[in-house]
Structures are given as C-alpha cells and as structure tokens.
Amino acid sequence: MPIFRVEKNNGYTVMSNHHLRNKELSLKAKGLLSQMLSLPDDWDYTLKGLAFINKEQIDAIREAVKELETAGYIVRSRERDEKGRLRGADYVIYETPQPASDLPTLENPTLDMLVIYGRMIQIYLVTSLGPIPLSTMANGEWRSMGQNYLKSLLALAFQAFLIMVCVGIYAVLIQSIGTGGDISGAIWRAMGYTVLLCFCLFKTGSISNAVFGAH
C-alpha cells in the first residue's frame, strides 16, 4: 500500500487537533478554521477578505463560517458605540468549541412559543368546525351565526399575521443584543424583549376581534 510522508518546512502553524478530529465538521469547515487559525491577528477576517485568499466565493465562505459558528468554534457578538448604535459583528475564533449561549433563542421553546402554539391550535379548531356554522347561512333565522363565524375566521387569520410580525420583530431584537462583556445586561434585555413579545401575542386576539367586529 502507498506510504505518505509529511515533510515540514519553515512557516508552519501549531494548532489544536480538535477540529481536525471532529467528525461533525465538514472538510470545508475544517479547512477554513485551520486557515483562520494560521492567519495573523490583524488579518481581514471579513467574508470578502477570506474569499480573497481562497478559490471559493463569498457564499461558500459564509456557509463554512455559519457551520463553525453553529459548532461553537466561532462566537459572534454585536457591539455598540458610545451612542448605543450597533457596530459591525465581532467574531472570536476558538480552537475548541465554546458552550452555547444561555440567551433565549427561537430554537429554545419558551413562554412566547407556548402562546404561539396555543394560538395555532385555536385556529385549527375553529377552521375544523367551519361546516357547522356555515351550514346556517341558508337559514334566515340562524344566518347571524354563520356571519359571526366568518368574522371570527377573518379575525383569526389576521391574528396569525400579527403573530408572525411580532415574532419577526422579536427575532431581530434578540439578534441585535451584543454582550460586549456585559452578560447580565444582555440577559435582562433578552428577558425584557421576551416579556414584551408575550404581551403583544396576548393582545393580538383582542386587536383582531376589534378590527373585524368578531365576538
């Protein structure tokens, strides 16, 4: 069988073997992390800067960076200036995976997700019982029941739209949180956003009913 020998010359890099032995990482992610660990601290670590020294384009570099971030080898934070405005994202590169952040995320079901699930179940139940009130539309005496049902159905559809808007805004707010060394402040802001989201989700029902005059 063939024998492979490695001849080391000057200019090599010493790094951990952890990511190279990690079977959960793709070869592309392993190669990019090895390259990033070999670069000097003042290198341009932007997607454009990394694509400049590689054959792959920015989209391929972005996918590898996202994989490394998911695996914990790259930690991203959003920093703010003196006026509280968001600056660019700061990336810290590690040789070994870092534990996941304890900040609430959309992947970790919390009270807000329970509220969303409850609203979705409500929509399903109302639509599944639709044939009963709709059958009263032909009867003049019971027509109001069918009309009220249609109003309720429109209100539920509008409520689902409001829920998606609220969750979208919540996702943007959560992603805008930058620790900047202040973990406690970041946690309090995340909790505040979550409480605000829950309040908005509870209000979507009354707002929708008021718009369509549903009972």
Residue pairs with C-beta under 8 A, 6 or more apart in sequence:
13 34
13 37
13 38
15 34
15 37
15 38
15 95
16 95
16 96
18 95
18 96
18 97
19 25
19 29
19 30
19 33
19 34
19 73
19 95
19 96
20 30
20 34
22 30
22 71
24 71
25 33
25 67
25 68
25 71
26 64
26 67
28 56
28 60
28 63
28 64
28 67
29 64
29 67
29 68
29 71
29 73
31 64
32 50
32 54
32 61
32 64
32 65
32 68
33 68
33 73
33 74
33 93
35 50
35 53
35 54
36 45
36 50
36 93
37 93
37 95
39 45
43 49
44 50
44 52
45 91
45 93
47 58
47 61
47 62
47 65
48 58
50 61
50 65
51 57
51 58
51 61
54 61
56 64
65 74
65 91
68 74
69 75
69 76
71 97
72 94
72 97
72 98
72 99
72 100
73 93
73 94
73 95
73 96
73 97
73 98
74 91
74 92
74 93
74 94
75 91
75 92
75 94
75 98
76 89
76 90
76 91
77 89
77 90
77 92
77 178
77 179
77 180
78 86
78 87
78 89
78 90
78 175
78 176
78 177
78 178
79 86
79 87
79 88
79 90
79 178
79 180
80 86
80 87
80 178
80 180
81 87
86 176
86 178
90 178
102 187
103 174
103 177
103 186
103 187
103 190
104 110
104 174
104 190
104 191
104 194
105 174
106 113
106 167
106 171
106 174
110 194
111 194
111 198
112 167
112 170
112 194
112 197
112 198
112 201
115 198
115 201
115 202
116 163
116 167
116 201
119 159
119 160
119 163
119 201
119 204
119 205
120 160
122 156
123 156
123 157
123 159
123 160
126 152
126 153
126 156
127 153
127 156
130 149
130 153
133 145
133 146
133 148
133 149
134 146
134 149
134 150
135 146
136 142
136 143
136 145
136 146
137 143
137 146
137 147
148 214
148 215
151 212
151 213
151 214
151 215
152 209
152 212
152 214
152 215
154 212
154 214
155 205
155 208
155 209
155 211
155 212
155 214
156 208
158 208
158 211
158 212
159 204
159 205
159 207
159 208
162 204
162 207
162 208
163 201
163 204
166 197
166 200
166 201
166 204
167 197
170 193
170 194
170 196
170 197
173 193
174 190
174 193
177 186
177 189
177 190
177 193
178 186
179 186
180 186
208 214
209 215
